[in-house]
Amino acid sequence: MDGMVCGDRHGGVVAAADGGGGPAARGAASGATARRRVHAALGDRIAEQAFQLDAALHRLLTDLRAFDAAGYWGDAGAASCASWLAWRVGWDPGTAREHVRVARALGELPRIDAALREGRLSYSKVRAITRVATPATEAALLEDARHTTAAQLELICRKLRAVQRLGEQSADDVRARRTVTRRDRDDGLVAIEAVLPPDEAAVVWAAIEHEAAQASGAGDAVEHHGAIGDQLAPPAPPSRVSAGTPWTRDRADGLVAMCQAALRGEAPDRAPVEVVLTIARDALAATAATGAAPAAAVVGVFADGTAVAAETARRLACDCGVVTLTEAPAGQPLSVGRRTRSIPPAIARALARRDVTCRFPGCTNRRFLAGHHLTHWIHGGATALGNLCRLCPSHHRFVHEHGYRVELRDGEPVFFRRGREVHAEPPRVIDTTRAWAAIRAGNAAMPIDATTGQCAWDGRPVDYARVVGDLVRLAAAARTRHGPPAPSGGSA
C-alpha cells in the first residue's frame, strides 16, 4: 500500500510538470472526488443515526420515569428501579442508576427534555446538564451545550457544581461528605480512594509519608516532611531507595503498614462491637409455616428500647450469637446460657467463597452480605454450608418480611414469591431486523437529519470563567426572586 501511494504521488508530480492535464492527474482528481462523496455520505449517515438514537432514547427515558414513579420495579422484587434495570435490561448498575437519575431530572426541565426528544441534544450532554440545571439556568445551559463539545460541557457543569457546593456548604457539611471507597480493577489490583477535607487529607498523607520513610529505611532523611504544612511539596525519593523501587510503591507499603498497626492495636483479641436484641424464643419459632402465628404484641427490643417485629428478629437471628435467658414470671433473670448458633468462622469463609454476591436472582451486591439459614435454626436447621446462602440486606428482608421463600434445588437456592419461581432474567425475543425501522418510524414526526444535533463550537477556546460566572449570576438572581431552587433529579 505504501508503494502504491508513493507511485501515485510521483505520477502526480510528473503530470504537473507536464502541464497538469494528463490522464494520471485526471484519474487522481476523480478518485479524490469519489472518496469525498463516500466519506460525506457515510459521515452523514453515522451522524443521523446517532441523532435518531438520541431521540429514541428520550422515549425510553420517558417510559422509565413513569415506570419508576409507579414503583413497578418493586413488584419484581427489585430493591430499586436501577436494580430492576440491571436485571431486566442488562445494564451495569452505574449505567442503570444514571439513566434513572436523568429520567427523573428531565421531568423538571422541559427545554432540555424537548431538545433530547427532537434529537438536538445528545444524551451525553443531557447527562451532564441534568446534574446542575435548574429552571433559572436551563436555557443558558442549553445554549452552552449547543456551542460546546460534550467534554467541554462536562467541564462547565463540573466547575459550576463545585462553585455551588462550596458556596452552600458549611464546614460540617464538607466533613459529612467524607468517603472511603474500594474498587476492584481489571488488572487484579484494588483501588482504595479516600475523599477528605484538605486538613484531614494532609494528616493522612503525612502519616503515609512517615510510614513509607520508615519502611524504606530512610526515616531520618525525610522526617521533616511530617509537618502538615510541607505536604504541598511531597519529598523526593530518599537516596537509600534503589533505582528500581518507585517512591509511590513505598507509599503503598507505608499505608499497609499503618493499617496493620491499627488492626493489631493494644488488644488484638478484643471482642467485636455487639448489638443486643431481646425477644421471646417462642416468638422466633412461631410463623405461618408452623401454624402458630405470633401475636401482634410480640416484638423484639434493642437495648435502646427500639422495637422490631418478630419476623425482623428472625432475619437478624440468621447469623448472630444467640444467648438463652430464662426469666421468672415476674421478669427476673434466672439463668443465662452460652452464645450459640452464630456461623463459625470456617463455614463463614467457605460460604463467602461460594457466595461471592447476594444469591437473590439478578442481584450483584457484594457488600454487607449476611448468612441466611434456608431452614431456620430455630426449627432445627443446621448451621452448615448446605443450609446457608448469603443475601444482601434488602433481599434478606424480602425473604423474611416480604413474602419470599427460598429452598434448595440440586444444592442451589431457588426463590419463590406467591408460589411462582423468581428468575434472574426473562427470555428476550427481539426481531433485530425490524429494530431500526421501528426507531425511524417512531422518529418520523421529527425533522432529524445529519445536522440536527451538530455542535456549533467554532474552535476557539472556551472562556470557562465567563460561562460559569454567568450561570452563577443567573442562579443567584433566581434565588433572590424565588428562594433557593431544589436540585433537579435525584439518586436512583
C-alpha positions in Angstrom: 0.0 0.0 0.0 2.8 2.4 0.8 4.4 1.7 -2.6 1.2 2.4 -4.4 0.8 5.7 -2.5 4.3 6.7 -3.4 3.8 5.8 -7.0 0.6 7.9 -7.2 2.4 10.9 -5.7 5.3 10.5 -8.1 2.9 10.3 -11.0 1.1 13.4 -9.9 4.3 15.4 -9.7 5.4 14.3 -13.2 1.9 15.2 -14.6 2.1 18.6 -13.0 5.4 19.2 -14.6 3.9 18.2 -17.9 1.1 20.8 -17.6 -1.3 19.0 -15.2 -3.7 17.8 -17.8 -2.5 14.1 -18.1 -4.7 11.1 -17.6 -3.0 10.3 -14.3 -3.9 13.7 -12.9 -7.5 13.5 -14.0 -7.8 10.0 -12.6 -6.4 11.1 -9.2 -8.7 14.0 -9.1 -11.7 11.8 -9.9 -10.7 9.3 -7.3 -10.3 12.0 -4.6 -13.8 13.4 -5.5 -15.4 10.0 -5.2 -13.7 9.4 -1.9 -15.0 12.7 -0.6 -18.5 11.8 -1.7 -18.4 8.4 0.1 -16.8 10.0 3.1 -19.5 12.7 3.3 -22.4 10.2 2.8 -21.1 7.7 5.4 -20.4 10.5 7.9 -23.9 12.0 7.4 -25.4 8.6 7.9 -23.5 8.0 11.1 -24.5 11.4 12.5 -28.1 11.0 11.5 -28.3 7.5 13.1 -26.7 8.9 16.3 -29.3 11.7 16.5 -32.1 9.2 15.7 -30.9 7.1 18.7 -30.9 10.1 21.0 -34.5 10.9 20.0 -35.4 7.2 20.6 -33.6 7.3 24.0 -35.9 10.1 25.0 -38.9 7.8 24.7 -37.1 5.2 26.7 -36.4 7.7 29.5 -40.0 9.0 29.4 -41.2 5.4 29.9 -38.6 4.8 32.6 -39.7 7.9 34.5 -43.3 6.6 34.5 -42.2 3.1 35.5 -40.1 4.4 38.3 -42.8 6.8 39.6 -45.3 4.0 39.7 -42.9 1.7 41.6 -43.5 -1.2 39.3 -39.9 -2.3 39.8 -40.8 -3.4 43.3 -43.4 -5.9 42.0 -40.5 -8.0 40.6 -38.6 -7.9 44.0 -36.0 -5.4 42.9 -34.6 -3.1 45.6 -34.7 -0.1 43.3 -35.6 0.9 39.7 -31.9 0.8 38.9 -31.6 -2.7 40.3 -34.6 -3.7 38.1 -32.9 -2.2 35.0 -29.6 -4.1 35.8 -31.6 -7.3 36.0 -34.2 -6.8 33.2 -32.3 -4.8 30.6 -28.7 -5.9 31.2 -27.2 -2.5 32.1 -24.4 -2.4 34.7 -25.6 -0.8 38.0 -23.9 2.5 37.4 -25.5 2.9 33.9 -28.9 2.0 35.4 -28.6 4.5 38.2 -27.6 7.3 35.8 -30.4 6.6 33.4 -32.9 6.8 36.3 -31.4 10.0 37.6 -31.6 11.6 34.1 -35.1 10.4 33.6 -36.3 12.0 36.8 -34.4 15.2 36.1 -35.9 15.6 32.6 -39.4 15.7 34.2 -38.5 19.0 35.7 -36.5 20.5 32.8 -38.9 20.9 29.8 -36.5 22.7 27.5 -33.8 20.1 27.8 -36.4 17.4 27.6 -37.6 18.8 24.3 -34.1 19.1 22.9 -33.4 15.4 23.6 -36.8 14.5 22.2 -36.1 16.3 18.9 -32.5 14.9 18.6 -31.0 18.4 19.0 -29.0 17.3 22.1 -27.0 14.2 22.7 -27.6 12.0 25.8 -24.0 12.7 26.9 -24.8 16.4 27.0 -28.1 15.9 28.7 -26.5 13.7 31.4 -24.0 16.5 32.2 -26.6 19.3 32.2 -29.1 17.5 34.4 -26.6 17.3 37.3 -26.7 21.1 37.7 -29.6 22.6 35.8 -32.4 24.5 37.5 -35.3 26.3 35.8 -33.2 29.5 36.1 -30.2 28.2 34.3 -31.8 25.7 32.0 -32.0 28.0 28.9 -28.4 29.2 29.4 -27.0 25.7 29.8 -28.9 24.6 26.7 -27.3 27.4 24.7 -23.9 26.5 26.2 -24.5 22.9 25.2 -25.1 23.9 21.6 -21.8 25.7 21.3 -19.5 23.2 23.2 -18.5 19.6 22.8 -19.7 17.1 25.4 -16.3 17.1 27.1 -16.3 20.9 27.4 -19.9 21.0 28.6 -19.0 18.3 31.2 -16.2 20.6 32.5 -18.5 23.6 32.6 -21.1 21.6 34.7 -18.4 20.2 37.0 -17.0 23.7 37.7 -20.5 25.1 38.2 -21.3 22.3 40.6 -18.1 22.9 42.6 -18.8 26.6 42.9 -22.4 26.0 44.0 -21.4 23.3 46.6 -18.5 25.3 48.1 -20.7 28.3 48.4 -23.6 26.5 50.1 -21.9 24.0 52.5 -20.6 24.7 55.9 -17.5 23.1 57.4 -19.7 20.4 58.9 -21.3 19.7 55.6 -17.9 19.2 54.0 -16.9 16.8 56.7 -20.1 14.8 56.3 -19.2 14.1 52.6 -16.0 12.3 53.5 -15.9 8.8 51.9 -13.6 5.9 51.6 -14.3 3.6 48.7 -12.9 0.3 47.3 -12.8 -0.6 43.6 -11.6 -3.9 42.1 -9.6 -3.1 38.9 -9.4 -5.2 35.8 -5.7 -5.9 36.3 -6.4 -7.7 39.6 -5.4 -4.9 41.9 -7.6 -2.9 44.2 -8.0 0.9 44.2 -8.9 2.4 47.6 -9.9 6.1 47.4 -10.4 8.5 50.3 -12.3 11.8 49.9 -11.3 14.1 52.8 -11.3 17.8 53.7 -7.8 19.3 53.0 -6.7 19.4 56.6 -7.5 15.7 57.2 -6.0 14.7 53.9 -2.8 16.4 54.9 -2.7 14.4 58.1 -3.3 11.1 56.4 -0.7 11.9 53.7 1.8 12.9 56.4 1.3 9.5 58.1 1.7 7.6 54.9 4.9 9.5 54.1 6.2 8.8 57.6 5.5 5.1 57.3 6.9 5.0 53.8 10.1 6.6 55.0 10.4 4.1 57.9 9.7 1.2 55.5 12.5 2.4 53.1 15.0 2.7 56.0 15.3 6.5 55.3 13.2 7.8 58.2 15.7 10.5 59.2 16.2 11.7 55.6 12.5 12.7 55.3 11.4 13.2 58.8 11.0 17.0 58.3 8.2 16.3 55.8 5.9 15.1 58.5 4.6 18.6 59.2 1.2 19.3 57.6 2.4 22.5 56.0 5.0 20.7 54.0 2.6 18.4 52.2 2.1 20.6 49.2 5.6 19.5 48.1 6.0 15.8 48.7 9.5 14.6 49.5 11.8 13.3 46.8 12.7 9.6 46.9 15.3 9.1 49.6 18.8 8.3 48.5 18.8 4.9 50.1 15.9 3.7 47.9 17.2 1.7 44.9 16.5 3.0 41.4 14.2 0.1 40.8 11.9 0.9 43.8 9.3 3.6 42.9 8.6 6.1 45.7 4.9 5.6 45.1 5.3 2.0 45.9 7.0 2.9 49.2 3.9 5.0 50.0 1.7 1.9 49.4 3.9 -0.1 51.7 3.6 2.7 54.3 -0.2 2.7 54.0 -0.4 -1.0 54.5 2.0 -0.9 57.5 -0.1 1.9 59.1 -3.3 -0.1 58.7 -1.7 -3.3 60.1 -0.6 -1.4 63.2 -4.1 0.0 63.6 -5.6 -3.5 63.4 -3.1 -5.0 65.9 -3.8 -2.3 68.4 -3.1 -2.9 72.1 -5.7 -5.7 72.5 -5.8 -7.8 69.3 -8.1 -10.4 70.9 -10.8 -7.9 71.9 -14.4 -8.8 71.1 -16.3 -7.0 68.3 -18.9 -4.4 68.9 -22.3 -6.1 69.8 -25.9 -5.0 69.2 -28.2 -6.8 71.6 -31.8 -7.7 70.6 -34.1 -9.4 73.1 -37.2 -11.5 72.0 -39.1 -14.4 73.4 -37.9 -17.7 72.0 -41.4 -18.8 71.2 -41.9 -15.7 69.1 -38.9 -16.7 66.9 -40.3 -20.2 66.4 -43.9 -19.1 65.7 -44.5 -18.5 62.0 -47.2 -19.1 59.4 -45.3 -22.2 58.3 -45.6 -23.7 61.8 -49.3 -22.9 62.0 -48.8 -20.7 65.0 -48.8 -17.1 64.1 -47.2 -14.8 66.7 -49.3 -12.3 68.5 -49.0 -8.8 67.1 -47.8 -7.6 70.5 -44.8 -9.9 70.5 -41.8 -7.8 69.3 -38.1 -7.8 69.7 -36.5 -4.9 71.6 -33.0 -3.4 71.2 -31.0 -2.1 74.2 -32.1 1.5 73.5 -35.8 0.5 73.5 -36.3 0.3 69.8 -38.9 -2.3 68.9 -38.9 -4.5 65.8 -41.4 -7.2 64.5 -40.8 -10.8 65.3 -40.0 -11.6 61.6 -37.4 -8.9 61.6 -35.8 -10.5 64.7 -35.8 -13.8 62.8 -33.9 -12.2 60.0 -31.3 -10.8 62.4 -31.0 -14.1 64.1 -30.0 -15.8 60.9 -26.3 -15.1 61.6 -25.6 -14.0 65.1 -24.7 -15.1 68.5 -27.8 -16.2 70.5 -27.9 -16.3 74.3 -30.8 -18.1 76.0 -32.1 -16.2 79.1 -34.5 -17.8 81.4 -36.8 -15.5 83.4 -39.2 -15.9 86.3 -42.9 -15.0 85.7 -42.2 -11.6 87.2 -39.3 -10.9 84.8 -36.3 -11.6 87.0 -33.5 -13.4 85.1 -32.9 -17.0 86.4 -30.1 -18.2 84.1 -28.1 -17.1 81.1 -26.8 -19.7 78.7 -23.8 -19.5 76.4 -23.8 -17.9 73.0 -24.9 -20.3 70.2 -26.0 -20.6 66.6 -23.6 -18.0 65.0 -22.0 -19.2 61.8 -18.5 -20.5 62.7 -15.5 -18.7 61.0 -14.6 -21.8 58.9 -18.1 -22.1 57.5 -18.3 -18.4 57.0 -15.2 -18.4 54.9 -16.4 -21.3 52.8 -19.8 -19.5 52.4 -18.1 -16.3 51.3 -16.0 -18.2 48.8 -19.1 -19.9 47.3 -21.5 -17.0 47.5 -19.4 -14.0 46.3 -22.5 -11.9 45.7 -26.1 -12.0 47.0 -27.8 -15.1 45.8 -31.1 -13.4 45.0 -31.7 -13.7 41.2 -30.2 -10.8 39.4 -28.6 -9.2 42.4 -24.8 -8.5 42.2 -24.4 -6.8 45.6 -21.1 -7.8 47.3 -21.3 -5.6 50.4 -22.7 -6.3 53.8 -23.9 -9.8 52.9 -25.5 -11.9 55.7 -25.6 -15.6 56.1 -29.2 -16.9 55.8 -30.5 -20.2 57.1 -32.7 -21.7 54.5 -34.4 -23.8 57.2 -34.2 -21.5 60.2 -32.1 -22.9 63.1 -35.0 -22.3 65.5 -36.8 -25.1 63.5 -33.8 -27.4 63.6 -32.0 -26.1 60.5 -28.3 -26.9 60.7 -25.7 -24.2 60.6 -24.0 -26.0 57.7 -23.0 -24.9 54.2 -25.8 -26.9 52.7 -28.4 -24.9 54.7 -26.9 -21.5 54.1 -26.7 -18.8 51.5 -25.6 -15.2 51.6 -28.1 -12.3 50.9 -27.7 -8.6 50.8 -29.7 -6.6 53.4 -32.5 -5.7 51.0 -33.1 -9.3 49.8 -32.7 -10.7 53.3 -35.7 -8.5 54.2 -37.6 -9.8 51.2 -37.2 -13.4 52.3 -38.1 -12.8 55.9 -40.6 -9.9 55.7 -42.0 -9.5 52.2 -43.4 -12.9 51.4 -40.5 -14.5 49.5 -39.5 -18.1 50.1 -36.2 -19.9 49.4 -35.4 -23.6 49.1 -32.6 -25.7 47.9 -32.7 -27.4 44.5 -29.7 -29.5 43.5 -27.7 -27.7 46.1 -28.6 -24.2 44.8 -31.0 -21.8 46.4 -34.3 -21.2 44.4 -36.5 -18.2 45.3 -40.3 -18.1 45.1 -42.9 -15.4 45.5 -46.6 -16.3 45.8 -45.8 -19.8 44.6 -44.0 -18.6 41.4 -40.3 -19.0 40.9 -38.2 -15.9 40.6 -35.9 -16.0 37.6 -32.7 -13.9 37.1 -33.7 -12.9 33.6 -36.8 -13.5 31.5 -36.4 -14.7 27.9 -35.7 -12.0 25.4 -37.3 -12.3 21.9 -36.3 -9.3 19.7 -36.6 -9.1 16.0 -33.4 -7.2 15.3 -34.2 -6.9 11.6 -37.1 -4.6 12.4 -35.4 -2.6 15.2 -34.0 0.2 13.1 -37.2 0.5 11.1 -39.2 0.9 14.3 -36.8 3.6 15.5 -37.1 5.5 12.3 -40.9 5.2 12.3 -41.1 6.4 15.9 -39.0 9.5 14.9 -40.8 10.1 11.6 -42.5 13.2 13.0 -39.2 14.8 13.9 -37.1 16.7 11.3 -33.9 14.8 12.1 -31.1 14.7 9.6 -27.3 14.7 9.7 -27.2 18.3 11.1 -29.9 18.1 13.8 -27.6 17.8 16.7 -24.4 19.2 15.1 -22.1 21.0 17.5 -21.8 24.8 16.9 -18.4 25.2 18.6 -16.3 27.4 16.4 -12.9 26.0 17.5 -12.0 28.9 19.8 -11.0 28.3 23.4 -13.9 28.3 25.8 -13.9 31.1 28.4 -15.0 28.8 31.3 -14.7 31.6 33.9 -17.2 33.8 32.0 -19.6 30.9 31.3 -19.6 29.7 34.9 -19.9 33.2 36.2 -22.9 33.9 34.1 -24.6 30.8 35.3 -23.8 31.6 38.9 -25.3 35.1 38.5 -28.5 33.6 36.9 -28.8 31.2 39.8 -28.3 34.0 42.4 -30.9 36.2 40.7 -33.4 33.3 40.8 -32.7 32.8 44.5 -33.3 36.4 45.1 -36.7 36.3 43.3 -38.0 32.9 44.4 -35.8 31.5 47.1 -33.3 28.6 46.6 -34.4 26.2 43.9 -34.5 22.5 44.7 -31.9 20.5 42.8 -33.3 18.6 39.8 -33.1 14.8 39.6 -32.1 12.6 42.5 -30.3 9.4 43.4 -31.5 6.1 42.0 
